Amino acid sequence: IGTGRLPELSYLEQIYALLSDLVAQYLPQDIAVRYVYGGSLNENNVASITHIPQVDGFLIGHSSLDFQKFKNMISLCV
């Protein structure tokens, strides 16, 4: 978090799939688990992460401090 670099999307997909599988294996099915991504998000990469099926939302840090950038990021996700 905070490196300014986004991991390869294929790597993120593998990690979130693994997390999802582990949670399904060890927690009862009636427990809802939400997954967020909290890495270095910006206007250039946020839309690509929305395509990872397990990612339910984002923890947006520095990019949220600039209202216009934050607004643009939200519009790219809906």
HUHU-V391607 format. One line per field, one symbol per residue. psi: psi as a letter, one per 30 degrees, with the letter a starting at -180 (. if undefined). Layout:
BEGIN
psi=???
END
This chain:
BEGIN
psi=kgffkklkeeeeeeeeeeeeeeeeefkkfgkkkkklkgaikafffeeefffjefjfakjkcefffjeeeeeeeefff.
END
